[in-house]
Amino acid sequence: MISAKISAKGQITLPSAVRKTLAVHPGDRLLFMVEGQTVSVRSLGSCRARDLAGCLRQYARKPSDQATIRSHIKKGVGRAAAQEK
């Protein structure tokens, strides 16, 4: 059994054995689930930007040439103008 003491501000230090078991690090988020007198803790993982790097790469399009971009813009402007009438 592992215990921790609550500070005057209502804070606790998560014991190192618990941090290792949950594989949490500074900046990670935890989820507390309260059921009656029992509290369960789960790791929500990290929210660091570097952990998200490249996650949208599969959705990226290859860059188009300038003529193609201008053509798409002209078509979009033309459609918008036609809808205003």
N, C-alpha and C positions, 0 to 999 in steps of 0.2 A: 504494500500500500504506500502511495506517495502522497505527501501533504504539502500545503503551502499556506502561508499566513497572509491575511488580508490587511493592507495598509489603511491608514486613516482616510485616504482618498478612495478606498474601495478597490484598489489595484492588487494584483498578485504577480509574482514572478513565476513563470511557467518553469517547473523543474526541468533540468537538462534531460532526464530520462524520458519525459513526456515530449520534449522538443525533438529528440532523436526518433522516438517512435512515430510521431506525426510527420517527421521530416520537414519541420517548419524553420524558417529563418526570419531575421528582422525584416519587417515590411509585409510579411505574409498575413493573410486574413484567416480568422477562425470563426466557425459557426458554433454557437452554443444552443443546444436544444434542451429545454426544461420540460420534464414530465413529472409532475408531483414534486417530490423532494429529491429527484435525481436530475443531474445535469450531465449531458453528453457533449463532448467537444470533437469537432471535425475540422480538418484543414480544408480551406477553400483554395489553397495554393497561392502563388504569387500574383501580383498585379503589376509587375515591373514591365515597362515598355520594351526592354530588350528581350523579354520572354515572348513577345508578340511579333518580333522582327521576322519578316518573311512569310507570315501566316496567310497573307492575301496574294502571294505571288502567283498562285494557280489561276487567279481571276484577272491578272494583268493582261492588257492587250499589247501587241507589238506596236511601236510608234508608227504613225502614218506619215506620209509625206505631206508637205504644206498644201499642195493642190487638192488632195483628198480632204484635208481638214477644212479648207475654204469652201469646197463643194458642199460638205455636210452643213456648214454654217449657213450658206446661202439657202439651201433647201429648208432648214429649220426656220429661218427668218421668213421665207416665202410662205410656209404653212401658217406661221403665227399671224402674218399680215392678212392672209385669206380668211382666217377665223375671226378677225376683228370686224370684217365687213358685214 
